[in-house]
Structure formats: C-alpha cells, structure tokens
Amino acid sequence: MSRASRRVVAVLALMAIFRGPSVAAAQQPSRPEAERPVVGDEQPESKAAADIVKHLERPKGFCVDLECGSGLLSQALVQKTSLYVHAFESSDERVGRARKALRRFGTYGLRIHVEKGGSGVLPFPDHFVDLIVRGNLSGKGLDKAPWSEICRVLAPGGVAMIGSSAASGGPSLLSEDLAKRLKTMGVSAESVNSNGSWINPDVSRFEL
C-alpha cells in the first residue's frame, strides 16, 4: 500500500473514532446550509484564519487546533478550507463549551471534533497533520507546548502556526519575542504580525 493510500485509510479511521461522541448531535434535525450561522469575515478569528490559510501549500487535509478556546478559529478554518479539524482543550468544562458553540454551525461531528488533551502525546501517526494551530499562547505556554509532538505529527510541507490570536483576549507575546525564544532552541521561525502575534517555526529543525 502506498503512503498516500495509508494516509487516506488513517484519516478515515480517525474520523470514525473521533466522530463517535457526536452521534447524538448528528441525529438532531439540521438546518439547511444557507440558514446556518458562520464566523463573519470581520471577526478576529476569521481574519486570523485567512492569514493562516495564506501560508498553506494545500488548503485541505487534517488540521489540529491545540487549546481551541471558543472553537471559532477552528470553525473559521473549516469555512475557508477543506480541512478536517481535530481540536483540543485542557479541561472537560472547556471542551463542553467549545462543543456547544460549534454545534450551532452544523459542522461539529462532520468536519470538527473537540476532545480533552493536546498538551502531551498527540493521538496521530507520524507526519500525518497538514496544519497545526496554537492560538492562545502566553509566555509560560511556549515552554509547555508539545514541540516534539508537533514535529513528529506534522506532514512534509505542513505548517505550524503558533502564537497569540487577537481574539484570545489574554496576555500575548510579540511574534519577534517568540521567534527569539525559539532561536535559543536552535529553531528558526518566521514572524507574522497580523491579527495577533504568530510564528511559523521550521519544525524540521527540532530534534526528537
């Protein structure tokens, strides 16, 4: 079996596993697509998603959103790409809030799934993920980010966008500061100062 075929099988298997908790939601009557709410273009999450998409070689595949918060950035990415988004949050309460917010868009369980985790080992095969997003990073969070896991699961040609979204509302780091911190770890990173403070690290430089 070719690498591409194995990847398709893995995607289908993961979707089957991760969509399990959303069966009840999927059985609820759905509104026509034209009547579903969307993340508006003027919302900061939508603007951040638009900037992230510009860095993608391919706006499709598998995306991981680490600590997704409200889930609106994940939803905005779904609206602007053909990505399937697997999002994480740090507590059951935060997971519940994100799921509740996303169900009203009609995409939860179909193109987005949220579960608890994201700070340790990521439940994905090597070189599997096309986009990794972490959008509410604080100073201490930089050290706690699962860098080795980000490197392991990111596919060739994939993109990691790490930083602080303008929508996060919390203390942010300037992308230049993030880049300097990573430089001390031997990793180069592109600074992206738009709709927040972001870096696009060259994860191929991380040593596993």
CORDACOR-V856171 format. One record per residue. N is the residue number from 1. RES is the residue in one small letter. PHI is phi in whole degrees, 0 to 359 (* if undefined). Layout:
N	RES	PHI
N	RES	PHI
This chain:
1	m	*
2	s	290
3	r	299
4	a	297
5	s	294
6	r	298
7	r	292
8	v	298
9	v	299
10	a	296
11	v	299
12	l	297
13	a	295
14	l	295
15	m	298
16	a	295
17	i	290
18	f	284
19	r	277
20	g	306
21	p	295
22	s	258
23	v	302
24	a	300
25	a	294
26	a	293
27	q	278
28	q	291
29	p	303
30	s	256
31	r	278
32	p	305
33	e	305
34	a	295
35	e	264
36	r	283
37	p	290
38	v	225
39	v	281
40	g	294
41	d	300
42	e	273
43	q	285
44	p	302
45	e	296
46	s	292
47	k	295
48	a	297
49	a	298
50	a	298
51	d	292
52	i	297
53	v	300
54	k	299
55	h	270
56	l	274
57	e	287
58	r	220
59	p	278
60	k	206
61	g	111
62	f	237
63	c	240
64	v	242
65	d	250
66	l	276
67	e	56
68	c	283
69	g	63
70	s	289
71	g	87
72	l	291
73	l	294
74	s	300
75	q	296
76	a	297
77	l	295
78	v	298
79	q	295
80	k	259
81	t	218
82	s	252
83	l	286
84	y	263
85	v	250
86	h	252
87	a	253
88	f	233
89	e	220
90	s	273
91	s	217
92	d	299
93	e	297
94	r	294
95	v	300
96	g	299
97	r	295
98	a	295
99	r	298
100	k	298
101	a	294
102	l	282
103	r	298
104	r	290
105	f	275
106	g	81
107	t	252
108	y	292
109	g	87
110	l	253
111	r	231
112	i	223
113	h	223
114	v	235
115	e	215
116	k	284
117	g	139
118	g	100
119	s	258
120	g	238
121	v	292
122	l	271
123	p	277
124	f	226
125	p	293
126	d	299
127	h	53
128	f	251
129	v	263
130	d	273
131	l	216
132	i	240
133	v	237
134	r	225
135	g	247
136	n	224
137	l	282
138	s	252
139	g	301
140	k	289
141	g	294
142	l	299
143	d	286
144	k	270
145	a	298
146	p	282
147	w	301
148	s	296
149	e	288
150	i	302
151	c	296
152	r	295
153	v	271
154	l	288
155	a	284
156	p	304
157	g	83
158	g	285
159	v	231
160	a	246
161	m	244
162	i	239
163	g	164
164	s	228
165	s	286
166	a	297
167	a	272
168	s	290
169	g	74
170	g	258
171	p	295
172	s	246
173	l	247
174	l	293
175	s	299
176	e	296
177	d	294
178	l	298
179	a	297
180	k	295
181	r	298
182	l	291
183	k	298
184	t	293
185	m	265
186	g	81
187	v	236
188	s	275
189	a	208
190	e	274
191	s	273
192	v	231
193	n	261
194	s	206
195	n	53
196	g	123
197	s	240
198	w	233
199	i	230
200	n	242
201	p	287
202	d	276
203	v	291
204	s	294
205	r	271
206	f	288
207	e	263
208	l	275
